[in-house]
Amino acid sequence: MITRLPEILEKRIEKMSDEELEIRGWTREGMRNNYLQRLADDVKSPQVGEKAPDFRLERLDDKGQRIGSYMRLSSLSGKPAGLIFGSYT
């Protein structure tokens, strides 16, 4: 497990004012622990420059309705692709 934050994160924590921390309900130690947990959770995630894991997605029509066909990320190999994750509901 990671026990020390990168310098850029430590600087971000140091720069936060006491007022901002209070407004957000945070403490500096709590922020450090949160960042450490996030870094530990990301250890097995793909890193910048690594090949993305292959996965399958159901295709949608132009109105967002399912059409019953699927595609794989690997079918786009060598082509630019933008992946946007989030909720649009």
C-alpha positions in Angstrom: 0.0 0.0 0.0 1.1 3.5 -0.8 2.2 5.3 2.4 3.3 8.7 1.1 1.5 11.1 -1.3 3.2 12.5 -4.4 4.6 16.0 -3.8 1.9 17.6 -6.0 -0.9 16.3 -3.8 0.9 17.3 -0.6 1.2 20.8 -2.0 -2.5 20.9 -2.9 -3.4 19.9 0.6 -1.0 22.5 2.1 -2.4 25.3 -0.1 -6.0 24.8 1.1 -7.1 27.5 3.5 -8.5 26.5 6.9 -11.7 28.3 5.8 -12.1 26.1 2.7 -11.4 23.0 4.7 -14.0 24.0 7.2 -16.6 24.8 4.5 -16.1 21.4 2.9 -16.0 19.6 6.3 -12.5 18.2 5.7 -9.3 18.0 7.6 -5.9 17.9 6.2 -5.3 14.4 7.6 -8.7 13.3 6.2 -7.7 14.6 2.8 -4.4 12.8 3.0 -6.1 9.5 3.9 -8.6 9.9 1.1 -5.9 10.5 -1.5 -3.9 7.6 -0.1 -7.0 5.3 -0.5 -7.7 6.5 -4.0 -4.1 5.9 -5.0 -4.2 2.4 -3.5 -7.5 1.7 -5.3 -5.9 2.7 -8.6 -2.8 0.5 -8.4 -4.3 -2.1 -10.8 -6.0 0.5 -13.1 -4.6 1.0 -16.6 -2.0 3.8 -16.6 -1.4 6.5 -19.1 0.1 5.0 -22.2 -1.0 1.4 -21.4 -3.4 -0.5 -23.6 -7.0 -0.3 -22.4 -8.6 -3.5 -21.4 -11.1 -4.8 -24.0 -14.8 -4.7 -23.2 -18.1 -5.1 -25.0 -20.8 -2.4 -25.3 -24.3 -2.5 -26.5 -24.9 -0.1 -29.4 -27.7 2.5 -29.2 -29.5 4.3 -32.0 -29.5 8.1 -32.4 -32.3 8.4 -29.8 -30.4 6.3 -27.2 -32.5 3.2 -27.6 -30.9 -0.3 -27.5 -30.7 -1.9 -30.9 -29.5 -5.4 -29.9 -26.1 -5.3 -31.5 -22.8 -5.0 -29.7 -19.2 -3.8 -30.3 -15.9 -4.4 -28.7 -13.3 -1.7 -27.9 -10.7 -3.9 -29.7 -12.7 -3.4 -33.0 -11.5 0.3 -32.9 -7.8 -0.6 -32.6 -5.7 1.9 -34.4 -8.6 4.4 -34.6 -9.2 7.4 -32.4 -11.8 6.7 -29.8 -13.2 8.8 -27.0 -14.6 7.0 -23.9 -16.9 9.0 -21.7 -18.0 7.4 -18.5 -20.8 8.8 -16.4 -24.5 9.0 -15.9 -26.7 10.7 -18.4 -30.0 9.7 -16.8 
